[in-house]
Amino acid sequence: MAKITKKELLALLNKDLGLEYTAMVQYTQHQGTLKGAMYQTLQKELIIHAQEELAHATILVAQIDYLGGVPTVNVPPAKISADSVTMLKQDLAGENDAIARYSKRIRQAEELDLYHLAQQLRTILAVEQEHAMDLEQALGK
């Protein structure tokens, strides 16, 4: 398999960055529109998730800049719903996608001997896995 190039990795990191922006927006919207007393504690957790997604974006911006790229400001559209369970499933799907992407991105960074980047991505990955666990628990999975 051909080794990824730094330019290709930067493009993928910028895609990840845009999706972190989206996750922040989506969590912010969902926490404000979840309906029902059973979601009061979860709403607070989703605010924390949104803040952690912003922290991930900040890490990615610094890494992209350090590697000579220009951090994106593009924000892919967030998923919304009027149904609370659907919202949580949307959030879980986003987290599972992030887990898959960051797992791959870590391997790609290591292919280029960018171990500092791989370590930063591991930090993000661990938090994304915690988010997925929170959402699975909320959905009774």
C-alpha contacts under 8 A as a table, 3 or more apart, distances in Angstrom:
res1	aa1	res2	aa2	distance
3	K	111	E	6.77
3	K	112	L	7.86
4	I	8	E	6.36
4	I	9	L	6.73
4	I	108	Q	6.62
4	I	111	E	7.37
4	I	112	L	7.51
5	T	8	E	5.14
5	T	9	L	6.21
5	T	112	L	7.65
6	K	9	L	4.99
6	K	10	L	6.11
6	K	112	L	7.35
7	K	10	L	5.12
7	K	11	A	6.38
8	E	11	A	5.15
8	E	12	L	6.35
9	L	12	L	5.07
9	L	13	L	6.09
9	L	105	R	7.92
9	L	108	Q	7.32
9	L	109	A	7.58
10	L	13	L	5.00
10	L	14	N	6.15
10	L	64	I	6.41
10	L	67	L	7.71
10	L	69	G	6.33
11	A	14	N	5.12
11	A	15	K	6.37
12	L	15	K	4.99
12	L	16	D	6.26
13	L	16	D	4.89
13	L	17	L	6.08
13	L	60	L	7.06
13	L	64	I	7.04
14	N	17	L	4.83
14	N	18	G	6.24
14	N	60	L	7.92
14	N	64	I	7.49
14	N	71	P	6.15
14	N	72	T	5.76
15	K	18	G	5.20
15	K	19	L	6.35
16	D	19	L	5.08
16	D	20	E	6.24
16	D	98	A	7.93
16	D	101	R	7.86
17	L	20	E	5.04
17	L	21	Y	6.45
17	L	56	H	7.98
17	L	57	A	5.56
17	L	60	L	6.17
17	L	61	V	7.33
17	L	71	P	7.68
17	L	72	T	7.04
18	G	21	Y	5.13
18	G	22	T	6.34
18	G	72	T	6.73
18	G	73	V	6.86
18	G	74	N	5.64
18	G	75	V	4.93
18	G	76	P	6.32
19	L	22	T	4.82
19	L	23	A	6.07
19	L	75	V	6.79
19	L	76	P	6.50
20	E	23	A	5.02
20	E	24	M	6.23
20	E	53	E	5.62
20	E	54	L	6.95
20	E	56	H	6.78
20	E	57	A	5.67
21	Y	24	M	5.18
21	Y	25	V	6.37
21	Y	53	E	7.20
21	Y	54	L	6.93
21	Y	57	A	6.72
21	Y	75	V	5.94
22	T	25	V	5.14
22	T	26	Q	5.95
22	T	75	V	5.74
22	T	76	P	5.98
22	T	77	P	6.50
22	T	78	A	5.50
23	A	26	Q	5.01
23	A	27	Y	5.94
23	A	50	A	6.93
23	A	53	E	6.48
23	A	78	A	7.16
23	A	91	D	7.83
23	A	94	G	7.38
24	M	27	Y	5.36
24	M	28	T	6.15
24	M	49	H	7.57
24	M	50	A	4.43
24	M	51	Q	7.04
24	M	53	E	5.43
24	M	54	L	6.25
25	V	28	T	5.11
25	V	29	Q	6.18
25	V	50	A	7.28
25	V	78	A	6.85
26	Q	29	Q	5.16
26	Q	30	H	5.98
26	Q	78	A	5.32
26	Q	79	K	6.58
26	Q	80	I	7.23
26	Q	91	D	7.74
27	Y	30	H	5.04
27	Y	31	Q	5.96
27	Y	46	L	5.82
27	Y	47	I	6.88
27	Y	49	H	6.92
27	Y	50	A	5.40
27	Y	91	D	7.38
28	T	31	Q	5.47
28	T	32	G	6.50
28	T	46	L	7.20
28	T	47	I	6.35
28	T	50	A	6.09
29	Q	32	G	5.35
29	Q	33	T	6.36
29	Q	80	I	7.83
30	H	33	T	5.14
30	H	34	L	5.88
30	H	46	L	7.78
30	H	80	I	7.32
30	H	87	M	6.50
31	Q	34	L	5.67
31	Q	42	L	7.78
31	Q	43	Q	4.68
31	Q	44	K	7.39
31	Q	46	L	5.70
31	Q	47	I	6.58
32	G	43	Q	7.26
33	T	82	A	7.77
33	T	84	S	7.84
34	L	39	Y	6.69
34	L	43	Q	7.22
34	L	83	D	7.75
34	L	84	S	5.22
34	L	87	M	7.88
35	K	39	Y	6.86
35	K	84	S	6.31
36	G	39	Y	5.70
36	G	40	Q	7.37
37	A	40	Q	5.55
38	M	41	T	7.43
38	M	42	L	8.00
39	Y	42	L	4.97
39	Y	43	Q	5.94
40	Q	43	Q	5.22
40	Q	44	K	6.84
41	T	44	K	5.39
41	T	45	E	6.55
42	L	45	E	4.84
42	L	46	L	6.13
42	L	138	A	7.60
43	Q	46	L	5.11
43	Q	47	I	6.46
44	K	47	I	5.19
44	K	48	I	6.62
45	E	48	I	5.09
45	E	49	H	6.27
46	L	49	H	4.76
46	L	50	A	6.15
47	I	50	A	5.12
47	I	51	Q	6.39
48	I	51	Q	5.08
48	I	52	E	6.19
49	H	52	E	5.03
49	H	53	E	6.17
49	H	131	H	6.92
50	A	53	E	5.10
50	A	54	L	6.42
51	Q	54	L	5.11
51	Q	55	A	6.40
52	E	55	A	4.89
52	E	56	H	6.27
52	E	127	V	7.84
53	E	56	H	4.95
53	E	57	A	6.26
54	L	57	A	4.99
54	L	58	T	6.22
55	A	58	T	5.01
55	A	59	I	6.32
56	H	59	I	5.10
56	H	60	L	6.22
56	H	124	I	6.14
57	A	60	L	5.07
57	A	61	V	6.08
58	T	61	V	5.15
58	T	62	A	6.35
59	I	62	A	5.29
59	I	63	Q	6.27
59	I	120	Q	7.35
60	L	63	Q	5.04
60	L	64	I	5.94
60	L	71	P	7.98
61	V	64	I	5.23
61	V	65	D	6.08
61	V	71	P	5.46
62	A	65	D	5.23
62	A	66	Y	6.03
63	Q	66	Y	4.98
63	Q	67	L	6.14
63	Q	117	L	6.81
64	I	67	L	5.20
64	I	68	G	6.45
64	I	69	G	5.11
64	I	70	V	6.51
64	I	71	P	5.98
65	D	68	G	5.14
65	D	69	G	5.08
65	D	70	V	5.88
65	D	71	P	6.55
66	Y	69	G	7.34
79	K	87	M	7.84
79	K	90	Q	6.72
80	I	87	M	6.43
80	I	90	Q	7.90
81	S	84	S	7.28
81	S	86	T	6.45
81	S	87	M	5.78
82	A	86	T	7.94
82	A	87	M	7.74
83	D	86	T	5.33
83	D	87	M	6.33
84	S	87	M	5.05
84	S	88	L	6.42
85	V	88	L	5.16
85	V	89	K	6.23
85	V	139	L	7.33
86	T	89	K	4.99
86	T	90	Q	6.09
87	M	90	Q	5.03
87	M	91	D	6.25
88	L	91	D	5.00
88	L	92	L	6.12
88	L	135	L	6.55
88	L	138	A	7.98
88	L	139	L	7.27
89	K	92	L	4.99
89	K	93	A	6.09
89	K	135	L	7.87
89	K	139	L	7.80
90	Q	93	A	5.14
90	Q	94	G	6.30
91	D	94	G	5.09
91	D	95	E	6.30
91	D	135	L	7.51
92	L	95	E	5.02
92	L	96	N	6.13
92	L	131	H	7.91
92	L	132	A	5.70
92	L	135	L	5.95
92	L	136	E	7.22
93	A	96	N	5.13
93	A	97	D	6.15
94	G	97	D	5.10
94	G	98	A	6.19
95	E	98	A	4.95
95	E	99	I	6.13
95	E	128	E	5.95
95	E	129	Q	7.31
95	E	131	H	6.83
95	E	132	A	5.65
96	N	99	I	5.06
96	N	100	A	6.33
96	N	129	Q	7.95
96	N	132	A	6.77
97	D	100	A	5.22
97	D	101	R	6.15
98	A	101	R	5.01
98	A	102	Y	5.94
98	A	125	L	7.67
98	A	128	E	6.88
99	I	102	Y	5.36
99	I	103	S	6.02
99	I	125	L	6.01
99	I	128	E	6.29
99	I	129	Q	6.61
100	A	103	S	5.25
100	A	104	K	6.35
101	R	104	K	5.22
101	R	105	R	6.00
102	Y	105	R	4.71
102	Y	106	I	6.00
102	Y	121	L	6.40
102	Y	122	R	7.59
102	Y	124	I	7.83
102	Y	125	L	6.01
103	S	106	I	5.41
103	S	107	R	6.80
103	S	122	R	7.97
103	S	125	L	7.23
104	K	107	R	5.30
104	K	108	Q	6.32
105	R	108	Q	4.91
105	R	109	A	6.07
105	R	118	A	7.62
105	R	121	L	7.50
106	I	109	A	5.16
106	I	110	E	6.26
106	I	117	L	7.73
106	I	118	A	4.78
106	I	119	Q	7.84
106	I	121	L	6.20
106	I	122	R	7.02
107	R	110	E	5.15
107	R	111	E	6.23
107	R	118	A	7.54
108	Q	111	E	5.04
108	Q	112	L	6.70
109	A	112	L	5.30
109	A	113	D	6.37
109	A	114	L	5.05
109	A	115	Y	6.67
109	A	117	L	6.40
109	A	118	A	5.53
110	E	113	D	4.69
110	E	114	L	5.39
110	E	115	Y	5.70
110	E	118	A	6.32
111	E	114	L	7.51
114	L	117	L	5.43
114	L	118	A	6.34
115	Y	118	A	4.83
115	Y	119	Q	6.12
116	H	119	Q	5.19
116	H	120	Q	6.43
117	L	120	Q	5.10
117	L	121	L	6.16
118	A	121	L	5.04
118	A	122	R	6.17
119	Q	122	R	5.03
119	Q	123	T	6.45
120	Q	123	T	5.18
120	Q	124	I	6.52
121	L	124	I	5.02
121	L	125	L	6.01
122	R	125	L	4.89
122	R	126	A	6.15
123	T	126	A	5.36
123	T	127	V	6.70
124	I	127	V	5.34
124	I	128	E	6.28
125	L	128	E	5.02
125	L	129	Q	6.18
126	A	129	Q	5.17
126	A	130	E	6.41
127	V	130	E	4.98
127	V	131	H	6.26
128	E	131	H	5.00
128	E	132	A	6.30
129	Q	132	A	5.07
129	Q	133	M	6.27
130	E	133	M	5.06
130	E	134	D	6.23
131	H	134	D	5.11
131	H	135	L	6.26
132	A	135	L	5.14
132	A	136	E	6.03
133	M	136	E	5.08
133	M	137	Q	6.11
134	D	137	Q	5.21
134	D	138	A	6.25
135	L	138	A	4.96
135	L	139	L	6.13
136	E	139	L	5.04
136	E	140	G	6.08
136	E	141	K	4.96
137	Q	140	G	4.98
137	Q	141	K	5.73
138	A	141	K	7.67
